[in-house]
Amino acid sequence: MIQMTRRGLLVGAGALVAACDNSVGSTGAQTIDRRVQAALDYMYRTYPETQQIRDKAVGMLVMPLVGEAGFVVGGSYGEGALLVDGVTLDYYSATQASVGFQIGAQQYAYVLFFMTPEALRRFRTSPGWAAGAAAEFAGGDTGANLSASTATQNAVIAFLFAQQGLMAGATIEGTKFTRITR
């Protein structure tokens, strides 16, 4: 019988998060910018209603490639860019760790739409903003229900899309965002 210790749990979580790192071999900002543009092109083509939300948003954090893996202990990692008026202001990493019934691996993309200047300011001035109660989550098939009227009711809208892999569900709840230098 295998006995799980806290140290073993933490080492396992660290290994899984490291396995999710999609920045290996990247050329930094140029790679992130290319991935961001490709993710936005795909999202607008596949979910055209997101363009209405983009037009009302004061800023968008685009995470074009997030890797997630788990076997009891799980984690995810991705890098993206904060855009205001279509211009990249900063680069961010997104990390998440979890413990519980889970197994598998997947990749997905998402965009956080900041609908108010206050929400964008809080995100930019936070030393490590955590997604959770501050955001309304949508994506995939539910993305068809999004509309410009939704955007006026919520300070932050998280839109998940392009999910691939074998893991039940994708969420950014509990994800910590940290500004990085690229």
Residue pairs with C-beta under 8 A, 6 or more apart in sequence:
4 72
9 73
9 99
12 71
12 72
12 73
13 73
13 74
13 75
13 97
13 99
14 75
16 69
16 70
16 71
16 73
16 74
16 75
17 75
17 76
17 77
17 95
17 97
19 67
19 69
20 66
20 67
20 68
20 69
20 75
20 76
20 77
20 78
21 67
21 77
22 65
22 66
22 67
22 77
22 78
22 79
22 107
23 31
23 79
26 32
26 79
28 182
29 88
29 91
29 182
32 64
32 79
32 80
32 81
32 91
32 182
33 81
33 88
35 64
35 65
35 80
36 62
36 64
36 80
36 81
36 83
36 88
38 64
39 62
39 64
39 65
39 109
39 111
39 162
40 62
40 111
42 109
42 161
42 162
43 50
43 109
43 111
43 159
43 161
43 162
44 50
44 51
44 54
46 161
47 143
47 144
47 146
47 159
47 161
49 143
49 144
49 146
49 147
50 111
50 143
50 146
50 159
52 147
52 148
52 151
53 113
53 115
53 146
53 148
53 150
53 151
53 157
53 159
54 60
54 113
55 148
56 115
56 148
56 151
56 152
57 113
57 114
57 115
57 151
57 157
58 84
58 114
58 115
58 116
58 117
58 119
58 120
59 82
59 83
59 84
59 89
59 114
59 120
59 123
60 82
60 83
60 84
60 111
60 112
60 113
60 114
61 80
61 81
61 82
61 83
61 92
61 111
61 112
61 114
61 123
61 177
62 80
62 81
62 82
62 83
62 109
62 111
63 78
63 79
63 80
63 92
63 94
63 109
63 110
63 111
63 112
64 78
64 80
64 109
65 78
65 79
65 107
65 109
66 76
66 77
66 78
66 94
66 107
66 108
66 109
66 110
67 76
67 77
67 78
67 105
67 106
67 107
68 74
68 75
68 76
68 96
68 105
68 106
68 107
68 108
68 165
68 167
68 170
69 75
69 76
69 104
69 105
69 106
69 167
70 98
70 102
70 103
70 104
70 105
70 167
71 102
71 103
72 99
72 100
72 101
72 102
72 103
73 97
73 98
73 99
74 97
74 98
74 99
74 100
74 102
75 95
75 96
75 97
75 98
76 94
76 95
76 96
76 175
77 93
77 94
77 95
77 96
78 93
78 94
79 91
79 92
79 93
79 94
79 180
79 182
80 91
80 92
80 94
81 88
81 89
81 90
81 91
81 92
82 88
82 89
82 90
82 91
82 92
82 123
82 124
83 89
84 120
89 124
90 124
90 179
91 179
91 180
91 181
91 182
92 177
92 178
92 179
92 180
93 177
93 178
93 180
94 172
94 175
94 176
94 177
95 175
95 176
95 178
96 172
96 174
96 175
96 176
98 174
102 167
102 168
103 167
104 165
104 166
104 167
104 168
105 165
105 166
105 167
106 163
106 164
106 165
106 166
106 167
106 170
107 162
107 163
107 164
107 165
108 160
108 161
108 162
108 163
108 164
108 165
108 170
109 160
109 161
109 162
110 139
110 158
110 159
110 160
110 161
110 172
111 158
111 159
112 123
112 131
112 135
112 156
112 157
112 158
112 172
113 151
113 156
113 157
113 158
113 159
114 120
114 123
114 155
114 156
115 151
115 152
115 154
115 155
115 156
115 157
116 155
118 155
119 134
119 155
119 156
122 129
122 134
123 129
123 156
123 177
127 178
128 176
128 177
128 178
129 176
129 177
130 174
130 175
130 176
130 177
131 158
131 172
131 173
131 174
131 175
131 177
132 173
132 174
134 155
134 156
135 154
135 156
135 157
135 158
135 172
136 150
136 154
136 156
136 157
136 158
137 158
137 160
137 171
137 172
137 173
138 145
138 146
138 150
138 157
138 158
138 159
138 160
139 158
139 159
139 160
139 161
139 163
139 170
140 160
140 161
140 163
143 159
143 161
146 157
146 159
150 157
151 157
158 172
160 170
160 171
160 172
163 170
